[in-house]
Amino acid sequence: MDIGKRIRNLRLSKNMRVKELAKKAFISQPYLSDIENGRTTPSLDKLSTICDALGMTLAEFFGYESELSPDLMRLLENMKKLTEEERNHLSDFIEAILKRNSGDQ
């Protein structure tokens, strides 16, 4: 897992700027930039603080092995806020779009 890339994707999925995440995580912007660009690796303690600033636990951070794009991460974050009924409606809507699009081909 590329920790820096994962942090960047999570930050972007939450529409956060480097400056904002650095401030919330009590680290400098250049240090966060170095982490995101793979020039340095944070200690477990620093990574835990960054996770807190992103609103997640270390377990959640390492739980997603797939490297999702920022737009998909944002979609998942928004879906977590929906009720089960709302998620079911959204799923039905997506399936209807996919079915319609497959008929166009």
Gaussian input, Z-matrix of N, CA and C with variables (Angstrom, degrees):
# hf/3-21g

backbone

0 1
 N
 C     1     B1
 C     2     B2     1     A1
 N     3     B3     2     A2     1     D1
 C     4     B4     3     A3     2     D2
 C     5     B5     4     A4     3     D3
 N     6     B6     5     A5     4     D4
 C     7     B7     6     A6     5     D5
 C     8     B8     7     A7     6     D6
 N     9     B9     8     A8     7     D7
 C    10    B10     9     A9     8     D8
 C    11    B11    10    A10     9     D9
 N    12    B12    11    A11    10    D10
 C    13    B13    12    A12    11    D11
 C    14    B14    13    A13    12    D12
 N    15    B15    14    A14    13    D13
 C    16    B16    15    A15    14    D14
 C    17    B17    16    A16    15    D15
 N    18    B18    17    A17    16    D16
 C    19    B19    18    A18    17    D17
 C    20    B20    19    A19    18    D18
 N    21    B21    20    A20    19    D19
 C    22    B22    21    A21    20    D20
 C    23    B23    22    A22    21    D21
 N    24    B24    23    A23    22    D22
 C    25    B25    24    A24    23    D23
 C    26    B26    25    A25    24    D24
 N    27    B27    26    A26    25    D25
 C    28    B28    27    A27    26    D26
 C    29    B29    28    A28    27    D27
 N    30    B30    29    A29    28    D28
 C    31    B31    30    A30    29    D29
 C    32    B32    31    A31    30    D30
 N    33    B33    32    A32    31    D31
 C    34    B34    33    A33    32    D32
 C    35    B35    34    A34    33    D33
 N    36    B36    35    A35    34    D34
 C    37    B37    36    A36    35    D35
 C    38    B38    37    A37    36    D36
 N    39    B39    38    A38    37    D37
 C    40    B40    39    A39    38    D38
 C    41    B41    40    A40    39    D39
 N    42    B42    41    A41    40    D40
 C    43    B43    42    A42    41    D41
 C    44    B44    43    A43    42    D42
 N    45    B45    44    A44    43    D43
 C    46    B46    45    A45    44    D44
 C    47    B47    46    A46    45    D45
 N    48    B48    47    A47    46    D46
 C    49    B49    48    A48    47    D47
 C    50    B50    49    A49    48    D48
 N    51    B51    50    A50    49    D49
 C    52    B52    51    A51    50    D50
 C    53    B53    52    A52    51    D51
 N    54    B54    53    A53    52    D52
 C    55    B55    54    A54    53    D53
 C    56    B56    55    A55    54    D54
 N    57    B57    56    A56    55    D55
 C    58    B58    57    A57    56    D56
 C    59    B59    58    A58    57    D57
 N    60    B60    59    A59    58    D58
 C    61    B61    60    A60    59    D59
 C    62    B62    61    A61    60    D60
 N    63    B63    62    A62    61    D61
 C    64    B64    63    A63    62    D62
 C    65    B65    64    A64    63    D63
 N    66    B66    65    A65    64    D64
 C    67    B67    66    A66    65    D65
 C    68    B68    67    A67    66    D66
 N    69    B69    68    A68    67    D67
 C    70    B70    69    A69    68    D68
 C    71    B71    70    A70    69    D69
 N    72    B72    71    A71    70    D70
 C    73    B73    72    A72    71    D71
 C    74    B74    73    A73    72    D72
 N    75    B75    74    A74    73    D73
 C    76    B76    75    A75    74    D74
 C    77    B77    76    A76    75    D75
 N    78    B78    77    A77    76    D76
 C    79    B79    78    A78    77    D77
 C    80    B80    79    A79    78    D78
 N    81    B81    80    A80    79    D79
 C    82    B82    81    A81    80    D80
 C    83    B83    82    A82    81    D81
 N    84    B84    83    A83    82    D82
 C    85    B85    84    A84    83    D83
 C    86    B86    85    A85    84    D84
 N    87    B87    86    A86    85    D85
 C    88    B88    87    A87    86    D86
 C    89    B89    88    A88    87    D87
 N    90    B90    89    A89    88    D88
 C    91    B91    90    A90    89    D89
 C    92    B92    91    A91    90    D90
 N    93    B93    92    A92    91    D91
 C    94    B94    93    A93    92    D92
 C    95    B95    94    A94    93    D93
 N    96    B96    95    A95    94    D94
 C    97    B97    96    A96    95    D95
 C    98    B98    97    A97    96    D96
 N    99    B99    98    A98    97    D97
 C   100   B100    99    A99    98    D98
 C   101   B101   100   A100    99    D99
 N   102   B102   101   A101   100   D100
 C   103   B103   102   A102   101   D101
 C   104   B104   103   A103   102   D102
 N   105   B105   104   A104   103   D103
 C   106   B106   105   A105   104   D104
 C   107   B107   106   A106   105   D105
 N   108   B108   107   A107   106   D106
 C   109   B109   108   A108   107   D107
 C   110   B110   109   A109   108   D108
 N   111   B111   110   A110   109   D109
 C   112   B112   111   A111   110   D110
 C   113   B113   112   A112   111   D111
 N   114   B114   113   A113   112   D112
 C   115   B115   114   A114   113   D113
 C   116   B116   115   A115   114   D114
 N   117   B117   116   A116   115   D115
 C   118   B118   117   A117   116   D116
 C   119   B119   118   A118   117   D117
 N   120   B120   119   A119   118   D118
 C   121   B121   120   A120   119   D119
 C   122   B122   121   A121   120   D120
 N   123   B123   122   A122   121   D121
 C   124   B124   123   A123   122   D122
 C   125   B125   124   A124   123   D123
 N   126   B126   125   A125   124   D124
 C   127   B127   126   A126   125   D125
 C   128   B128   127   A127   126   D126
 N   129   B129   128   A128   127   D127
 C   130   B130   129   A129   128   D128
 C   131   B131   130   A130   129   D129
 N   132   B132   131   A131   130   D130
 C   133   B133   132   A132   131   D131
 C   134   B134   133   A133   132   D132
 N   135   B135   134   A134   133   D133
 C   136   B136   135   A135   134   D134
 C   137   B137   136   A136   135   D135
 N   138   B138   137   A137   136   D136
 C   139   B139   138   A138   137   D137
 C   140   B140   139   A139   138   D138
 N   141   B141   140   A140   139   D139
 C   142   B142   141   A141   140   D140
 C   143   B143   142   A142   141   D141
 N   144   B144   143   A143   142   D142
 C   145   B145   144   A144   143   D143
 C   146   B146   145   A145   144   D144
 N   147   B147   146   A146   145   D145
 C   148   B148   147   A147   146   D146
 C   149   B149   148   A148   147   D147
 N   150   B150   149   A149   148   D148
 C   151   B151   150   A150   149   D149
 C   152   B152   151   A151   150   D150
 N   153   B153   152   A152   151   D151
 C   154   B154   153   A153   152   D152
 C   155   B155   154   A154   153   D153
 N   156   B156   155   A155   154   D154
 C   157   B157   156   A156   155   D155
 C   158   B158   157   A157   156   D156
 N   159   B159   158   A158   157   D157
 C   160   B160   159   A159   158   D158
 C   161   B161   160   A160   159   D159
 N   162   B162   161   A161   160   D160
 C   163   B163   162   A162   161   D161
 C   164   B164   163   A163   162   D162
 N   165   B165   164   A164   163   D163
 C   166   B166   165   A165   164   D164
 C   167   B167   166   A166   165   D165
 N   168   B168   167   A167   166   D166
 C   169   B169   168   A168   167   D167
 C   170   B170   169   A169   168   D168
 N   171   B171   170   A170   169   D169
 C   172   B172   171   A171   170   D170
 C   173   B173   172   A172   171   D171
 N   174   B174   173   A173   172   D172
 C   175   B175   174   A174   173   D173
 C   176   B176   175   A175   174   D174
 N   177   B177   176   A176   175   D175
 C   178   B178   177   A177   176   D176
 C   179   B179   178   A178   177   D177
 N   180   B180   179   A179   178   D178
 C   181   B181   180   A180   179   D179
 C   182   B182   181   A181   180   D180
 N   183   B183   182   A182   181   D181
 C   184   B184   183   A183   182   D182
 C   185   B185   184   A184   183   D183
 N   186   B186   185   A185   184   D184
 C   187   B187   186   A186   185   D185
 C   188   B188   187   A187   186   D186
 N   189   B189   188   A188   187   D187
 C   190   B190   189   A189   188   D188
 C   191   B191   190   A190   189   D189
 N   192   B192   191   A191   190   D190
 C   193   B193   192   A192   191   D191
 C   194   B194   193   A193   192   D192
 N   195   B195   194   A194   193   D193
 C   196   B196   195   A195   194   D194
 C   197   B197   196   A196   195   D195
 N   198   B198   197   A197   196   D196
 C   199   B199   198   A198   197   D197
 C   200   B200   199   A199   198   D198
 N   201   B201   200   A200   199   D199
 C   202   B202   201   A201   200   D200
 C   203   B203   202   A202   201   D201
 N   204   B204   203   A203   202   D202
 C   205   B205   204   A204   203   D203
 C   206   B206   205   A205   204   D204
 N   207   B207   206   A206   205   D205
 C   208   B208   207   A207   206   D206
 C   209   B209   208   A208   207   D207
 N   210   B210   209   A209   208   D208
 C   211   B211   210   A210   209   D209
 C   212   B212   211   A211   210   D210
 N   213   B213   212   A212   211   D211
 C   214   B214   213   A213   212   D212
 C   215   B215   214   A214   213   D213
 N   216   B216   215   A215   214   D214
 C   217   B217   216   A216   215   D215
 C   218   B218   217   A217   216   D216
 N   219   B219   218   A218   217   D217
 C   220   B220   219   A219   218   D218
 C   221   B221   220   A220   219   D219
 N   222   B222   221   A221   220   D220
 C   223   B223   222   A222   221   D221
 C   224   B224   223   A223   222   D222
 N   225   B225   224   A224   223   D223
 C   226   B226   225   A225   224   D224
 C   227   B227   226   A226   225   D225
 N   228   B228   227   A227   226   D226
 C   229   B229   228   A228   227   D227
 C   230   B230   229   A229   228   D228
 N   231   B231   230   A230   229   D229
 C   232   B232   231   A231   230   D230
 C   233   B233   232   A232   231   D231
 N   234   B234   233   A233   232   D232
 C   235   B235   234   A234   233   D233
 C   236   B236   235   A235   234   D234
 N   237   B237   236   A236   235   D235
 C   238   B238   237   A237   236   D236
 C   239   B239   238   A238   237   D237
 N   240   B240   239   A239   238   D238
 C   241   B241   240   A240   239   D239
 C   242   B242   241   A241   240   D240
 N   243   B243   242   A242   241   D241
 C   244   B244   243   A243   242   D242
 C   245   B245   244   A244   243   D243
 N   246   B246   245   A245   244   D244
 C   247   B247   246   A246   245   D245
 C   248   B248   247   A247   246   D246
 N   249   B249   248   A248   247   D247
 C   250   B250   249   A249   248   D248
 C   251   B251   250   A250   249   D249
 N   252   B252   251   A251   250   D250
 C   253   B253   252   A252   251   D251
 C   254   B254   253   A253   252   D252
 N   255   B255   254   A254   253   D253
 C   256   B256   255   A255   254   D254
 C   257   B257   256   A256   255   D255
 N   258   B258   257   A257   256   D256
 C   259   B259   258   A258   257   D257
 C   260   B260   259   A259   258   D258
 N   261   B261   260   A260   259   D259
 C   262   B262   261   A261   260   D260
 C   263   B263   262   A262   261   D261
 N   264   B264   263   A263   262   D262
 C   265   B265   264   A264   263   D263
 C   266   B266   265   A265   264   D264
 N   267   B267   266   A266   265   D265
 C   268   B268   267   A267   266   D266
 C   269   B269   268   A268   267   D267
 N   270   B270   269   A269   268   D268
 C   271   B271   270   A270   269   D269
 C   272   B272   271   A271   270   D270
 N   273   B273   272   A272   271   D271
 C   274   B274   273   A273   272   D272
 C   275   B275   274   A274   273   D273
 N   276   B276   275   A275   274   D274
 C   277   B277   276   A276   275   D275
 C   278   B278   277   A277   276   D276
 N   279   B279   278   A278   277   D277
 C   280   B280   279   A279   278   D278
 C   281   B281   280   A280   279   D279
 N   282   B282   281   A281   280   D280
 C   283   B283   282   A282   281   D281
 C   284   B284   283   A283   282   D282
 N   285   B285   284   A284   283   D283
 C   286   B286   285   A285   284   D284
 C   287   B287   286   A286   285   D285
 N   288   B288   287   A287   286   D286
 C   289   B289   288   A288   287   D287
 C   290   B290   289   A289   288   D288
 N   291   B291   290   A290   289   D289
 C   292   B292   291   A291   290   D290
 C   293   B293   292   A292   291   D291
 N   294   B294   293   A293   292   D292
 C   295   B295   294   A294   293   D293
 C   296   B296   295   A295   294   D294
 N   297   B297   296   A296   295   D295
 C   298   B298   297   A297   296   D296
 C   299   B299   298   A298   297   D297
 N   300   B300   299   A299   298   D298
 C   301   B301   300   A300   299   D299
 C   302   B302   301   A301   300   D300
 N   303   B303   302   A302   301   D301
 C   304   B304   303   A303   302   D302
 C   305   B305   304   A304   303   D303
 N   306   B306   305   A305   304   D304
 C   307   B307   306   A306   305   D305
 C   308   B308   307   A307   306   D306
 N   309   B309   308   A308   307   D307
 C   310   B310   309   A309   308   D308
 C   311   B311   310   A310   309   D309
 N   312   B312   311   A311   310   D310
 C   313   B313   312   A312   311   D311
 C   314   B314   313   A313   312   D312

   B1=1.4492
   B2=1.5240
   B3=1.3052
   B4=1.4587
   B5=1.5326
   B6=1.3248
   B7=1.4645
   B8=1.5229
   B9=1.3236
   B10=1.4588
   B11=1.5115
   B12=1.3214
   B13=1.4682
   B14=1.5244
   B15=1.3245
   B16=1.4727
   B17=1.5228
   B18=1.3239
   B19=1.4683
   B20=1.5212
   B21=1.3352
   B22=1.4659
   B23=1.5323
   B24=1.3364
   B25=1.4661
   B26=1.5226
   B27=1.3219
   B28=1.4651
   B29=1.5243
   B30=1.3327
   B31=1.4664
   B32=1.5245
   B33=1.3194
   B34=1.4647
   B35=1.5218
   B36=1.3288
   B37=1.4652
   B38=1.5225
   B39=1.3246
   B40=1.4612
   B41=1.5284
   B42=1.3384
   B43=1.4708
   B44=1.5214
   B45=1.3111
   B46=1.4625
   B47=1.5204
   B48=1.3093
   B49=1.4589
   B50=1.5309
   B51=1.3172
   B52=1.4701
   B53=1.5210
   B54=1.3173
   B55=1.4685
   B56=1.5291
   B57=1.3312
   B58=1.4634
   B59=1.5309
   B60=1.3277
   B61=1.4629
   B62=1.5232
   B63=1.3226
   B64=1.4689
   B65=1.5272
   B66=1.3230
   B67=1.4685
   B68=1.5285
   B69=1.3364
   B70=1.4645
   B71=1.5288
   B72=1.3396
   B73=1.4684
   B74=1.5284
   B75=1.3294
   B76=1.4702
   B77=1.5298
   B78=1.3380
   B79=1.4639
   B80=1.5250
   B81=1.3213
   B82=1.4676
   B83=1.5291
   B84=1.3276
   B85=1.4627
   B86=1.5320
   B87=1.3477
   B88=1.4693
   B89=1.5343
   B90=1.3291
   B91=1.4639
   B92=1.5286
   B93=1.3409
   B94=1.4613
   B95=1.5277
   B96=1.3073
   B97=1.4659
   B98=1.5268
   B99=1.3288
   B100=1.4678
   B101=1.5313
   B102=1.3208
   B103=1.4678
   B104=1.5271
   B105=1.3319
   B106=1.4614
   B107=1.5269
   B108=1.3153
   B109=1.4621
   B110=1.5281
   B111=1.3336
   B112=1.4554
   B113=1.5133
   B114=1.3365
   B115=1.4666
   B116=1.5233
   B117=1.3299
   B118=1.4635
   B119=1.5210
   B120=1.3116
   B121=1.4597
   B122=1.5237
   B123=1.3326
   B124=1.4643
   B125=1.5250
   B126=1.3215
   B127=1.4658
   B128=1.5284
   B129=1.3089
   B130=1.4577
   B131=1.5231
   B132=1.3288
   B133=1.4582
   B134=1.5298
   B135=1.3380
   B136=1.4715
   B137=1.5206
   B138=1.3349
   B139=1.4580
   B140=1.5232
   B141=1.3217
   B142=1.4605
   B143=1.5238
   B144=1.3236
   B145=1.4658
   B146=1.5251
   B147=1.3225
   B148=1.4660
   B149=1.5300
   B150=1.3270
   B151=1.4631
   B152=1.5255
   B153=1.3308
   B154=1.4662
   B155=1.5226
   B156=1.3270
   B157=1.4646
   B158=1.5283
   B159=1.3257
   B160=1.4653
   B161=1.5282
   B162=1.3293
   B163=1.4632
   B164=1.5214
   B165=1.3395
   B166=1.4564
   B167=1.5201
   B168=1.3092
   B169=1.4597
   B170=1.5286
   B171=1.3267
   B172=1.4631
   B173=1.5279
   B174=1.3275
   B175=1.4685
   B176=1.5230
   B177=1.3219
   B178=1.4670
   B179=1.5238
   B180=1.3293
   B181=1.4640
   B182=1.5243
   B183=1.3216
   B184=1.4576
   B185=1.5243
   B186=1.3291
   B187=1.4598
   B188=1.5113
   B189=1.3165
   B190=1.4594
   B191=1.5216
   B192=1.3021
   B193=1.4608
   B194=1.5205
   B195=1.3308
   B196=1.4617
   B197=1.5235
   B198=1.2858
   B199=1.4592
   B200=1.5211
   B201=1.3239
   B202=1.4516
   B203=1.5167
   B204=1.3129
   B205=1.4616
   B206=1.5271
   B207=1.3288
   B208=1.4659
   B209=1.5239
   B210=1.3418
   B211=1.4621
   B212=1.5302
   B213=1.3344
   B214=1.4612
   B215=1.5250
   B216=1.3187
   B217=1.4712
   B218=1.5275
   B219=1.3379
   B220=1.4659
   B221=1.5269
   B222=1.3330
   B223=1.4564
   B224=1.5292
   B225=1.3236
   B226=1.4648
   B227=1.5265
   B228=1.3222
   B229=1.4681
   B230=1.5278
   B231=1.3276
   B232=1.4634
   B233=1.5217
   B234=1.3166
   B235=1.4623
   B236=1.5242
   B237=1.3303
   B238=1.4654
   B239=1.5252
   B240=1.3312
   B241=1.4642
   B242=1.5297
   B243=1.3363
   B244=1.4575
   B245=1.5244
   B246=1.3294
   B247=1.4623
   B248=1.5261
   B249=1.3154
   B250=1.4665
   B251=1.5286
   B252=1.3104
   B253=1.4697
   B254=1.5347
   B255=1.3301
   B256=1.4664
   B257=1.5274
   B258=1.3382
   B259=1.4691
   B260=1.5259
   B261=1.3413
   B262=1.4640
   B263=1.5219
   B264=1.3299
   B265=1.4694
   B266=1.5267
   B267=1.3162
   B268=1.4637
   B269=1.5279
   B270=1.3106
   B271=1.4594
   B272=1.5281
   B273=1.3311
   B274=1.4680
   B275=1.5232
   B276=1.3254
   B277=1.4647
   B278=1.5305
   B279=1.3141
   B280=1.4702
   B281=1.5273
   B282=1.3340
   B283=1.4639
   B284=1.5212
   B285=1.3412
   B286=1.4699
   B287=1.5258
   B288=1.3192
   B289=1.4716
   B290=1.5253
   B291=1.3227
   B292=1.4642
   B293=1.5290
   B294=1.3259
   B295=1.4635
   B296=1.5260
   B297=1.3276
   B298=1.4643
   B299=1.5270
   B300=1.3367
   B301=1.4650
   B302=1.5214
   B303=1.3211
   B304=1.4651
   B305=1.5216
   B306=1.3241
   B307=1.4611
   B308=1.5092
   B309=1.3387
   B310=1.4659
   B311=1.5176
   B312=1.3171
   B313=1.4695
   B314=1.4936
   A1=108.52
   A2=116.17
   A3=122.38
   A4=107.54
   A5=116.50
   A6=121.84
   A7=111.57
   A8=117.07
   A9=120.11
   A10=112.45
   A11=116.29
   A12=120.69
   A13=110.07
   A14=116.42
   A15=120.82
   A16=110.26
   A17=117.26
   A18=120.78
   A19=109.52
   A20=117.11
   A21=120.73
   A22=110.75
   A23=117.42
   A24=120.34
   A25=111.81
   A26=116.41
   A27=119.85
   A28=110.79
   A29=116.46
   A30=120.59
   A31=110.28
   A32=116.75
   A33=120.63
   A34=111.89
   A35=116.89
   A36=119.84
   A37=111.45
   A38=116.16
   A39=121.33
   A40=111.59
   A41=115.30
   A42=121.51
   A43=112.26
   A44=116.56
   A45=121.65
   A46=109.83
   A47=116.00
   A48=121.88
   A49=108.30
   A50=115.34
   A51=120.23
   A52=109.58
   A53=116.29
   A54=121.40
   A55=111.09
   A56=116.29
   A57=120.67
   A58=111.56
   A59=116.81
   A60=119.42
   A61=110.92
   A62=116.73
   A63=120.12
   A64=110.48
   A65=116.14
   A66=120.29
   A67=110.54
   A68=117.05
   A69=120.84
   A70=112.28
   A71=116.18
   A72=120.61
   A73=112.45
   A74=116.74
   A75=122.16
   A76=112.24
   A77=115.17
   A78=120.78
   A79=108.19
   A80=116.56
   A81=119.57
   A82=110.41
   A83=115.14
   A84=120.37
   A85=111.81
   A86=118.39
   A87=117.86
   A88=112.64
   A89=116.86
   A90=120.32
   A91=110.25
   A92=117.27
   A93=120.89
   A94=110.24
   A95=116.57
   A96=120.96
   A97=110.80
   A98=116.42
   A99=120.54
   A100=111.21
   A101=116.67
   A102=120.73
   A103=109.64
   A104=116.14
   A105=120.40
   A106=112.42
   A107=116.67
   A108=120.77
   A109=113.19
   A110=116.79
   A111=121.12
   A112=115.63
   A113=116.79
   A114=119.57
   A115=112.17
   A116=116.57
   A117=121.25
   A118=108.41
   A119=115.75
   A120=121.82
   A121=107.93
   A122=117.46
   A123=119.15
   A124=111.62
   A125=115.12
   A126=119.50
   A127=107.38
   A128=116.54
   A129=120.71
   A130=110.36
   A131=116.45
   A132=121.08
   A133=111.04
   A134=116.77
   A135=120.68
   A136=110.61
   A137=116.67
   A138=119.97
   A139=110.49
   A140=116.82
   A141=121.05
   A142=110.80
   A143=116.88
   A144=121.61
   A145=110.58
   A146=117.03
   A147=121.01
   A148=109.89
   A149=116.42
   A150=120.30
   A151=110.95
   A152=116.86
   A153=120.69
   A154=110.16
   A155=116.51
   A156=121.25
   A157=111.26
   A158=116.54
   A159=121.22
   A160=111.77
   A161=116.10
   A162=120.35
   A163=113.62
   A164=116.18
   A165=119.41
   A166=110.80
   A167=115.14
   A168=121.02
   A169=109.33
   A170=115.65
   A171=119.80
   A172=110.83
   A173=116.45
   A174=120.19
   A175=110.49
   A176=116.65
   A177=119.92
   A178=110.50
   A179=115.90
   A180=120.27
   A181=110.53
   A182=116.67
   A183=120.67
   A184=112.89
   A185=116.52
   A186=120.70
   A187=114.38
   A188=117.69
   A189=121.18
   A190=108.08
   A191=117.70
   A192=120.17
   A193=111.43
   A194=116.62
   A195=118.01
   A196=109.59
   A197=115.04
   A198=120.94
   A199=107.77
   A200=116.67
   A201=121.17
   A202=110.04
   A203=115.10
   A204=119.72
   A205=108.93
   A206=117.85
   A207=120.69
   A208=113.66
   A209=117.63
   A210=119.02
   A211=111.27
   A212=118.04
   A213=120.10
   A214=111.21
   A215=117.00
   A216=120.30
   A217=110.11
   A218=116.44
   A219=121.16
   A220=109.92
   A221=116.55
   A222=121.12
   A223=110.59
   A224=117.05
   A225=120.44
   A226=111.86
   A227=116.32
   A228=120.00
   A229=110.38
   A230=116.90
   A231=120.62
   A232=111.28
   A233=116.89
   A234=120.14
   A235=111.80
   A236=117.10
   A237=120.40
   A238=111.65
   A239=116.31
   A240=121.18
   A241=112.23
   A242=117.19
   A243=121.43
   A244=111.04
   A245=114.79
   A246=119.35
   A247=108.26
   A248=116.35
   A249=120.01
   A250=110.46
   A251=116.31
   A252=120.38
   A253=111.05
   A254=116.74
   A255=120.31
   A256=111.18
   A257=116.78
   A258=119.95
   A259=111.20
   A260=116.66
   A261=120.20
   A262=111.07
   A263=117.20
   A264=120.84
   A265=110.42
   A266=116.07
   A267=120.35
   A268=110.44
   A269=117.01
   A270=121.17
   A271=110.69
   A272=116.87
   A273=120.91
   A274=110.80
   A275=116.34
   A276=121.74
   A277=110.74
   A278=116.50
   A279=120.97
   A280=110.34
   A281=116.50
   A282=119.81
   A283=111.42
   A284=117.40
   A285=121.06
   A286=110.91
   A287=116.96
   A288=120.76
   A289=110.04
   A290=116.92
   A291=120.85
   A292=111.23
   A293=116.31
   A294=120.57
   A295=110.17
   A296=116.66
   A297=121.55
   A298=110.24
   A299=116.46
   A300=120.57
   A301=112.22
   A302=117.77
   A303=119.58
   A304=110.86
   A305=117.35
   A306=121.47
   A307=112.81
   A308=117.30
   A309=122.05
   A310=111.96
   A311=117.43
   A312=120.32
   A313=112.13
   D1=133.19
   D2=175.64
   D3=-88.03
   D4=100.99
   D5=-174.57
   D6=-60.32
   D7=-44.93
   D8=-179.68
   D9=-61.55
   D10=-43.44
   D11=179.25
   D12=-64.63
   D13=-39.40
   D14=179.09
   D15=-63.54
   D16=-43.47
   D17=178.29
   D18=-61.58
   D19=-46.57
   D20=-179.98
   D21=-59.01
   D22=-47.17
   D23=-179.38
   D24=-61.94
   D25=-41.17
   D26=178.01
   D27=-65.73
   D28=-43.16
   D29=179.16
   D30=-60.51
   D31=-46.74
   D32=-179.24
   D33=-66.35
   D34=-35.31
   D35=179.05
   D36=-65.64
   D37=-22.63
   D38=178.11
   D39=-99.69
   D40=10.85
   D41=179.61
   D42=53.91
   D43=40.79
   D44=179.71
   D45=-102.82
   D46=143.90
   D47=173.33
   D48=-87.64
   D49=160.10
   D50=178.23
   D51=-55.45
   D52=-44.48
   D53=-178.21
   D54=-57.80
   D55=-43.26
   D56=-177.80
   D57=-66.49
   D58=-46.22
   D59=179.80
   D60=-65.65
   D61=-41.86
   D62=179.23
   D63=-58.73
   D64=-43.59
   D65=-179.48
   D66=-64.11
   D67=-45.65
   D68=-179.59
   D69=-65.88
   D70=-29.76
   D71=-178.52
   D72=-93.55
   D73=1.00
   D74=178.56
   D75=59.52
   D76=40.72
   D77=176.22
   D78=-130.38
   D79=164.70
   D80=-179.33
   D81=-79.33
   D82=154.03
   D83=176.38
   D84=-59.43
   D85=-46.09
   D86=179.63
   D87=-60.26
   D88=-37.70
   D89=179.04
   D90=-64.36
   D91=-45.10
   D92=178.49
   D93=-62.86
   D94=-41.67
   D95=177.66
   D96=-60.89
   D97=-42.23
   D98=177.64
   D99=-61.83
   D100=-39.37
   D101=178.09
   D102=-64.35
   D103=-50.72
   D104=-177.20
   D105=-62.26
   D106=-31.27
   D107=-178.66
   D108=-92.65
   D109=6.69
   D110=174.85
   D111=76.05
   D112=15.00
   D113=-179.86
   D114=-84.10
   D115=-17.60
   D116=177.29
   D117=-150.82
   D118=159.93
   D119=178.30
   D120=-118.61
   D121=129.72
   D122=-178.70
   D123=-72.72
   D124=153.08
   D125=172.73
   D126=-67.07
   D127=164.65
   D128=178.74
   D129=-60.65
   D130=-37.82
   D131=178.47
   D132=-62.90
   D133=-45.75
   D134=179.10
   D135=-65.93
   D136=-40.33
   D137=179.23
   D138=-62.90
   D139=-38.87
   D140=177.04
   D141=-61.83
   D142=-41.12
   D143=178.19
   D144=-65.39
   D145=-40.65
   D146=177.67
   D147=-63.99
   D148=-42.29
   D149=177.67
   D150=-60.97
   D151=-42.77
   D152=176.70
   D153=-57.33
   D154=-44.18
   D155=-179.48
   D156=-65.66
   D157=-27.63
   D158=177.42
   D159=-87.11
   D160=-3.12
   D161=178.25
   D162=77.20
   D163=34.28
   D164=179.85
   D165=-144.69
   D166=165.71
   D167=177.37
   D168=-92.48
   D169=166.39
   D170=174.26
   D171=-60.88
   D172=-37.90
   D173=179.14
   D174=-61.17
   D175=-42.66
   D176=177.92
   D177=-65.96
   D178=-39.40
   D179=-179.72
   D180=-58.47
   D181=-45.60
   D182=-177.42
   D183=-87.19
   D184=-7.15
   D185=-178.67
   D186=-72.21
   D187=-25.18
   D188=-179.38
   D189=-96.03
   D190=99.40
   D191=179.41
   D192=-77.88
   D193=-29.04
   D194=-179.06
   D195=-74.78
   D196=147.40
   D197=178.48
   D198=-94.33
   D199=91.36
   D200=-179.47
   D201=-81.46
   D202=146.57
   D203=177.66
   D204=-70.06
   D205=159.11
   D206=-179.00
   D207=-56.97
   D208=-37.80
   D209=-179.23
   D210=-67.54
   D211=-36.63
   D212=176.85
   D213=-71.41
   D214=-37.20
   D215=176.23
   D216=-61.71
   D217=-43.26
   D218=179.38
   D219=-62.58
   D220=-42.09
   D221=178.23
   D222=-60.83
   D223=-45.18
   D224=178.61
   D225=-63.49
   D226=-41.75
   D227=178.66
   D228=-61.16
   D229=-42.17
   D230=179.38
   D231=-68.32
   D232=-37.62
   D233=179.73
   D234=-65.17
   D235=-31.74
   D236=177.97
   D237=-61.55
   D238=-25.29
   D239=-176.85
   D240=-83.35
   D241=-11.88
   D242=-178.53
   D243=-83.24
   D244=156.83
   D245=173.15
   D246=-75.16
   D247=167.01
   D248=178.32
   D249=-60.17
   D250=-41.09
   D251=179.08
   D252=-62.77
   D253=-42.74
   D254=178.69
   D255=-64.57
   D256=-39.32
   D257=177.38
   D258=-63.91
   D259=-38.52
   D260=178.17
   D261=-64.63
   D262=-41.80
   D263=177.19
   D264=-62.68
   D265=-43.16
   D266=179.45
   D267=-63.50
   D268=-41.95
   D269=178.48
   D270=-62.00
   D271=-43.41
   D272=177.34
   D273=-61.23
   D274=-41.40
   D275=179.53
   D276=-62.61
   D277=-45.98
   D278=179.74
   D279=-62.80
   D280=-43.18
   D281=178.98
   D282=-62.55
   D283=-37.82
   D284=177.70
   D285=-64.58
   D286=-41.10
   D287=178.09
   D288=-63.58
   D289=-45.90
   D290=-179.66
   D291=-62.80
   D292=-40.61
   D293=178.83
   D294=-64.50
   D295=-43.83
   D296=178.97
   D297=-62.49
   D298=-44.16
   D299=-179.07
   D300=-66.83
   D301=-34.89
   D302=179.35
   D303=-70.66
   D304=-25.13
   D305=176.38
   D306=-76.99
   D307=-19.22
   D308=-179.95
   D309=-75.74
   D310=-17.80
   D311=-173.26
   D312=-86.70

